[in-house]
Amino acid sequence: MKRPVCASRHIKYLIIFNLFLGLIFLLGFFHTKNKNYVILKSHEELLPCHAKTNVMFLKTHKTASSTVLNIMFRFAERYDLTVALPADQLVHLGYPKTFLAHFVEGFQAIGQNYNIMCNHLRFNRSEVQKVMAVNTFYFSILRNPISLLESSYVYYKDDVPAFKFSKDVNEYLASPTKYYHPADYKQNIYARNIMWFDFGYDNNAEDNPKYIQEVLKEIEQNFHLILIADYFDESMILLKHTLCWDLDDVVYFKLNSRSQDTVQTLTPESKEQIKAWCSLDWKLYLHFNQSFWRRIEETIGLKLLEKEVNRLRTRQKELMEICFLDKEPVGKDYIHNKGFLPFQSGAANILGYNLKQDLDSWTLRTCQKMVIPELQYTSYLYAVQHPHKKRKPFGLPLVWTSFQEKMQFPLPN
C-alpha cells in the first residue's frame, strides 16, 4: 500500500525539479536576449532598458561639442527622429541671444514634438520645454577652462575685440582688463566664462560663493548629466549606458579639431590667471568633474569603464581603417572634397578627412556621416526635414530625384 505514496512523492519532486529548471532557462533567455542593460550600483545586477530618443544636448563652445552634435545627428537619422533645427537661414538656435522657441524651424506647426535638440543655443529652460517632450533627457559637456581659453583665443582671434589687439594668449592673460571691456560683452563672450554664459548666466557676474552654489544647484536640477571633454571616451561610455544606446551610436571621429602648430603654449602664470579670470567657469568645471567621476563609480564602475573604453577605441580604429584614405586628419589645404571642408576661423587650421572612394555606397555614406562638418550636416538635415523651405547657404550639393534618394546621404562630387 506504500508504493503509490512513494511513486506520488517521486512525481511531485520531479515536477518541482522541472519547474526549477524551466525558471532558470527563462531567466537565462531574457538575460541573453537583450543587448542593452542598465548597470546598477552593485555592478552585478542587470536589467533590460530601452534607448532614450528624446534628448536635448546643450552644445557648449570649444568643448568637443561638434563631435557630440555629429553623434546626435546620426542617432536621429538612424531612428528617423525629428531634430529641432535653426529656423530659416540661421546656423545656431538664436545664439548668442537667450533661446526662444520660435528660433526652431517649424515650431508653430510641430509644437512640443521634437526628439533631438543639439545646435548651439544659450540655455533657457522654459523656452526649451516648449519645444521638447516632457520626458526629454538633458545633458551637456564641459572642458577644463585652461585649455578652453587657449582654444577660444586662437579660434576667435579675428572676431573678439578682447583678443584682437594682443600679440598672443599669454599677453592677453597678463592683463586681461586692458583688452576686455564689459560694455562689449556681446562681442567678448568668448573671452571670459563662456561656459557659464552658454548655460544662460552672466559671464561677468561677481564670484560670490552663495551665487555660485545657487547656479550649480540649478544646473543640477536642469540637466540629468554633465560630461567632461577632457575624458571624452569615458564620457561617451557613460552617455551610452545612461541613454541605453549601442556602441555604434557613440563611436565617433574627432571633428572641428585644429592642427598642433596653431596651439599656443600657456605659461604657468597664464594657467593660474585663467583660474582667476574665468573663475566662474573654473568652479563650474571642478564641481561637475567631481560629479562625473562619482556618477561613473555609482553606475558603471571603473573596471567595466576601462573595458568599454577599450571596446570603443577598437571599434573607432576599425572604422578609421575602413573609411580613411589618410591615416589621420589633414589640414584645410589637403582636403580633396571641399564639400567636407570644415568652417575655418581665426588662426586655427581646422582639420578634416579624406575618404576612400572604392567603398560600396552604404559604407561610403556611413563614413561620410561620421566626417561631415557641423554646418553641412545641419544644412543637409534641414533640407530633408523641410524640403519646401529655402536651403541654408552651406552644405554638399543635394540633387534628389526621388523620395528614397532624399533619405540617403549625397555622394561626394
Legacy VTK file of the C-alpha trace (Angstrom):
# vtk DataFile Version 3.0
C-alpha trace
ASCII
DATASET POLYDATA
POINTS 413 float
0.000 0.000 0.000
3.025 2.362 0.405
4.228 2.113 -3.200
1.638 4.510 -4.681
2.500 7.099 -1.973
6.208 6.720 -2.769
5.570 6.999 -6.505
3.416 10.065 -5.926
6.171 11.635 -3.893
8.731 10.999 -6.679
6.411 12.516 -9.267
5.923 15.583 -7.038
9.707 16.048 -6.691
10.166 15.585 -10.452
7.579 18.283 -11.214
9.217 20.725 -8.783
12.649 19.983 -10.275
11.406 20.553 -13.835
9.731 23.827 -12.823
13.018 24.969 -11.270
14.937 24.115 -14.468
12.339 25.943 -16.542
12.671 29.039 -14.398
16.459 29.016 -14.807
16.045 28.626 -18.583
13.646 31.577 -18.802
15.927 33.800 -16.735
18.858 32.906 -18.964
16.778 33.516 -22.077
15.728 37.012 -21.064
19.227 37.800 -19.856
20.845 36.995 -23.212
18.060 38.221 -25.451
18.517 41.876 -24.525
21.721 43.527 -25.757
21.341 46.680 -23.661
21.394 46.753 -19.870
21.181 49.237 -17.064
24.067 48.558 -14.696
23.077 49.004 -11.100
25.264 50.102 -8.194
26.210 46.518 -7.373
27.766 46.215 -10.879
26.265 42.729 -10.950
22.509 43.027 -11.318
21.498 43.695 -14.928
18.101 44.788 -16.131
16.939 45.381 -19.718
16.449 49.019 -20.726
15.102 50.981 -23.672
17.006 53.589 -25.661
16.064 57.174 -24.861
15.080 59.022 -28.024
14.014 62.407 -26.625
17.326 64.107 -25.893
18.446 67.721 -25.517
22.190 68.434 -25.705
23.368 71.891 -24.662
26.185 72.459 -27.133
28.822 74.486 -25.306
31.721 76.180 -27.131
35.186 74.680 -27.688
34.345 71.537 -25.697
34.388 68.816 -28.397
30.683 69.558 -28.776
30.798 69.407 -32.592
31.723 65.739 -32.289
28.786 65.185 -29.924
26.476 67.003 -32.353
27.541 64.590 -35.099
26.720 61.665 -32.815
23.289 63.160 -32.108
22.520 63.806 -35.783
23.496 60.266 -36.760
21.325 58.852 -33.996
18.402 60.986 -35.198
18.789 59.679 -38.744
19.149 56.077 -37.623
15.838 56.169 -35.763
14.035 58.656 -38.022
13.726 61.267 -35.286
12.759 64.923 -35.634
15.540 67.415 -34.931
14.911 70.948 -33.637
16.910 72.812 -36.283
17.635 76.559 -36.578
14.892 78.418 -38.442
15.312 79.908 -41.915
18.944 80.774 -42.685
20.140 80.649 -39.077
23.107 78.458 -38.218
22.502 78.466 -34.453
19.329 78.491 -32.396
19.451 82.251 -31.915
22.856 82.281 -30.198
24.109 84.441 -28.508
20.571 85.602 -27.762
18.820 83.715 -24.988
16.906 80.863 -26.620
13.275 81.318 -27.651
11.081 78.551 -29.052
10.461 80.356 -32.351
14.176 80.043 -33.181
13.314 76.429 -34.115
12.156 75.767 -37.670
8.526 74.637 -37.803
7.835 75.167 -34.104
4.421 76.747 -34.731
3.310 73.653 -36.671
5.201 70.883 -34.854
4.941 72.178 -31.282
6.289 70.019 -28.459
7.048 67.062 -30.717
10.759 67.315 -31.410
13.013 64.442 -30.399
16.525 65.877 -30.647
17.946 69.344 -29.955
21.706 69.911 -30.183
22.648 73.049 -32.159
24.243 75.984 -30.342
21.891 77.960 -28.100
22.012 79.954 -24.896
20.046 77.866 -22.444
16.572 78.969 -21.388
14.752 76.047 -19.786
11.184 77.375 -20.018
11.519 78.021 -23.762
13.316 74.727 -24.446
10.477 72.904 -22.671
8.009 74.377 -25.165
9.881 72.517 -27.901
10.979 69.276 -26.263
8.855 66.451 -24.837
8.173 66.216 -21.101
10.351 63.090 -20.752
13.351 64.654 -22.532
16.817 63.784 -21.250
19.038 66.873 -20.802
22.826 66.747 -20.913
25.820 68.921 -21.718
29.620 68.870 -21.726
32.345 70.943 -20.036
36.070 71.348 -20.619
38.961 72.446 -18.441
38.855 76.276 -18.752
42.655 76.434 -19.095
42.795 74.602 -22.416
39.398 76.015 -23.399
40.501 79.645 -23.225
43.623 78.980 -25.286
41.478 77.259 -27.919
38.934 80.067 -27.832
41.675 82.685 -28.235
43.077 81.099 -31.379
39.673 80.288 -32.907
38.052 83.682 -32.274
41.195 85.825 -32.582
39.856 87.838 -35.541
36.329 88.318 -34.199
36.563 89.063 -30.479
37.623 92.637 -29.551
39.342 91.440 -26.379
41.594 89.141 -28.417
42.319 91.274 -31.482
44.925 93.652 -30.114
47.075 91.322 -28.035
50.075 89.564 -29.567
49.227 86.146 -28.153
47.191 84.450 -25.441
49.866 84.991 -22.774
49.950 88.735 -23.421
46.173 88.853 -23.173
46.170 86.960 -19.878
48.956 89.090 -18.402
46.480 91.967 -18.259
43.020 90.862 -19.460
41.226 94.008 -18.236
43.423 96.047 -20.575
41.722 94.344 -23.538
38.389 93.164 -22.141
35.648 95.746 -21.659
32.379 94.568 -20.049
30.429 97.078 -22.147
31.359 94.985 -25.196
30.240 91.760 -23.529
28.167 90.615 -26.526
31.292 90.594 -28.677
33.543 89.376 -25.861
31.579 86.410 -24.559
34.249 84.002 -25.833
36.955 85.795 -23.824
35.646 85.071 -20.329
33.491 82.375 -18.663
31.987 81.214 -21.959
30.540 78.003 -20.496
28.787 79.965 -17.744
27.280 82.156 -20.481
26.155 79.145 -22.554
24.219 77.798 -19.565
22.299 81.083 -19.539
24.089 83.001 -16.796
26.000 86.291 -16.597
29.628 85.607 -17.502
30.665 88.895 -15.846
28.909 88.122 -12.554
30.767 88.571 -9.288
32.482 85.461 -7.926
30.175 85.135 -4.929
30.124 81.723 -3.173
26.387 81.849 -2.455
25.567 82.827 -6.042
27.817 80.120 -7.460
26.217 77.436 -5.301
22.751 78.549 -6.391
23.757 78.304 -10.057
25.390 74.902 -9.633
22.286 73.610 -7.886
20.063 74.957 -10.660
22.199 73.323 -13.357
21.967 70.016 -11.487
18.183 70.383 -11.473
18.023 71.275 -15.178
20.415 68.631 -16.521
20.451 64.890 -15.967
24.103 64.513 -16.943
27.188 66.706 -17.453
30.054 65.143 -19.420
33.733 66.146 -19.386
35.524 66.747 -22.700
38.932 66.048 -21.155
37.735 62.448 -20.696
35.820 62.181 -23.924
35.883 58.404 -24.398
34.842 57.859 -20.802
32.078 60.412 -21.349
30.784 58.537 -24.393
30.621 55.290 -22.453
28.740 56.974 -19.614
26.371 58.539 -22.147
25.874 55.163 -23.845
24.901 53.485 -20.573
22.745 56.343 -19.363
20.761 56.579 -22.602
20.823 52.818 -23.233
22.375 53.306 -26.669
24.532 50.905 -28.690
28.310 51.202 -29.038
27.990 52.319 -32.671
25.668 55.109 -31.548
28.554 56.774 -29.701
31.539 55.787 -31.835
32.995 58.890 -33.457
35.711 60.595 -35.465
37.075 63.751 -33.877
35.577 66.813 -35.581
36.462 70.528 -35.618
39.923 69.879 -34.192
42.870 72.029 -35.264
46.455 71.398 -36.246
49.016 71.280 -33.447
51.068 74.090 -34.969
48.281 76.551 -34.112
48.269 75.633 -30.417
49.848 78.341 -28.238
51.836 77.276 -25.188
50.496 78.757 -21.969
52.957 79.876 -19.319
52.444 78.651 -15.728
51.412 82.207 -14.832
48.795 82.247 -17.601
47.317 78.969 -16.423
46.885 80.345 -12.930
45.478 83.580 -14.307
42.783 81.683 -16.208
41.566 80.145 -12.948
41.067 83.653 -11.581
39.918 85.427 -14.763
37.455 82.643 -15.619
36.709 81.729 -12.006
33.028 81.020 -12.702
33.926 78.504 -15.401
36.691 77.081 -13.214
34.328 76.371 -10.327
31.689 75.043 -12.715
34.255 72.628 -14.145
35.610 71.486 -10.766
32.122 70.775 -9.451
30.932 68.707 -12.391
34.245 66.952 -12.895
33.727 65.511 -9.411
30.109 64.591 -10.075
31.149 62.971 -13.386
33.510 60.500 -11.708
31.094 59.931 -8.859
28.414 59.040 -11.415
30.738 56.545 -13.079
31.610 54.860 -9.786
27.929 54.625 -8.808
26.791 53.173 -12.146
29.351 51.605 -14.458
32.318 51.142 -12.166
35.944 51.799 -13.141
36.727 48.223 -14.248
33.836 47.995 -16.684
34.515 51.569 -17.817
38.065 50.639 -18.822
36.830 47.584 -20.683
34.193 49.525 -22.603
36.543 52.406 -23.419
38.871 49.843 -24.999
35.944 48.441 -26.997
35.059 51.938 -28.190
38.628 52.676 -29.278
38.904 49.323 -31.042
35.690 49.997 -32.961
36.867 53.501 -33.793
40.138 52.122 -35.163
38.255 49.572 -37.284
36.131 52.309 -38.851
39.158 54.534 -39.445
40.832 51.737 -41.385
37.660 51.216 -43.426
36.937 54.884 -44.137
40.128 56.930 -44.271
42.349 57.451 -47.267
44.938 59.027 -44.965
45.956 57.673 -41.588
44.936 60.861 -39.784
43.006 64.096 -40.320
44.537 66.588 -42.745
44.832 70.364 -42.919
42.332 72.520 -44.792
44.512 72.741 -47.909
44.715 68.969 -48.249
41.019 68.099 -48.093
40.117 66.777 -51.538
36.361 67.170 -51.418
35.658 70.781 -50.440
32.111 69.794 -49.563
33.645 68.280 -46.422
35.783 71.314 -45.597
35.116 72.462 -42.012
34.421 76.117 -41.285
37.717 77.940 -40.769
38.087 80.639 -38.125
40.828 82.866 -36.746
44.351 81.481 -36.745
43.132 77.907 -36.339
43.694 75.395 -39.120
40.611 73.206 -38.710
41.306 69.665 -39.827
39.167 67.398 -41.972
39.253 63.978 -43.601
39.756 62.322 -46.968
37.730 59.166 -47.518
38.456 56.143 -49.645
36.424 56.190 -52.849
36.398 52.447 -53.592
33.772 51.764 -50.910
30.300 50.434 -51.591
27.578 53.095 -51.437
26.262 52.122 -47.989
29.743 52.087 -46.407
30.643 55.374 -48.082
27.509 57.077 -46.750
28.277 55.739 -43.270
31.791 57.154 -43.418
30.553 60.463 -44.818
28.091 60.942 -42.000
30.881 60.492 -39.458
33.108 63.191 -41.001
30.657 65.768 -42.322
31.222 69.118 -40.579
28.550 70.675 -38.409
27.312 73.360 -40.824
26.963 70.955 -43.744
25.183 68.327 -41.653
22.778 70.940 -40.281
22.079 72.139 -43.817
21.531 68.587 -45.038
19.087 67.652 -42.266
17.259 70.939 -42.745
16.706 70.114 -46.429
15.489 66.610 -45.530
13.097 67.749 -42.775
11.903 70.910 -44.528
12.143 70.182 -48.270
9.921 73.100 -49.253
11.989 75.696 -47.397
14.902 77.618 -48.886
18.105 75.705 -48.242
20.737 77.008 -45.876
23.752 78.610 -47.561
26.221 75.787 -46.948
26.496 72.120 -47.467
27.008 69.477 -50.051
25.139 69.620 -53.366
21.807 67.877 -52.842
20.373 66.509 -56.070
17.409 64.236 -55.407
15.251 62.563 -57.997
13.050 60.521 -55.691
11.858 60.465 -52.095
14.039 57.442 -51.448
17.144 59.356 -52.544
16.189 62.207 -50.229
16.584 59.893 -47.292
20.131 58.978 -48.308
23.279 60.938 -47.808
24.506 62.503 -51.073
27.671 61.115 -52.601
30.614 63.476 -52.998
31.377 65.101 -56.352
LINES 1 414
413 0 1 2 3 4 5 6 7 8 9 10 11 12 13 14 15 16 17 18 19 20 21 22 23 24 25 26 27 28 29 30 31 32 33 34 35 36 37 38 39 40 41 42 43 44 45 46 47 48 49 50 51 52 53 54 55 56 57 58 59 60 61 62 63 64 65 66 67 68 69 70 71 72 73 74 75 76 77 78 79 80 81 82 83 84 85 86 87 88 89 90 91 92 93 94 95 96 97 98 99 100 101 102 103 104 105 106 107 108 109 110 111 112 113 114 115 116 117 118 119 120 121 122 123 124 125 126 127 128 129 130 131 132 133 134 135 136 137 138 139 140 141 142 143 144 145 146 147 148 149 150 151 152 153 154 155 156 157 158 159 160 161 162 163 164 165 166 167 168 169 170 171 172 173 174 175 176 177 178 179 180 181 182 183 184 185 186 187 188 189 190 191 192 193 194 195 196 197 198 199 200 201 202 203 204 205 206 207 208 209 210 211 212 213 214 215 216 217 218 219 220 221 222 223 224 225 226 227 228 229 230 231 232 233 234 235 236 237 238 239 240 241 242 243 244 245 246 247 248 249 250 251 252 253 254 255 256 257 258 259 260 261 262 263 264 265 266 267 268 269 270 271 272 273 274 275 276 277 278 279 280 281 282 283 284 285 286 287 288 289 290 291 292 293 294 295 296 297 298 299 300 301 302 303 304 305 306 307 308 309 310 311 312 313 314 315 316 317 318 319 320 321 322 323 324 325 326 327 328 329 330 331 332 333 334 335 336 337 338 339 340 341 342 343 344 345 346 347 348 349 350 351 352 353 354 355 356 357 358 359 360 361 362 363 364 365 366 367 368 369 370 371 372 373 374 375 376 377 378 379 380 381 382 383 384 385 386 387 388 389 390 391 392 393 394 395 396 397 398 399 400 401 402 403 404 405 406 407 408 409 410 411 412
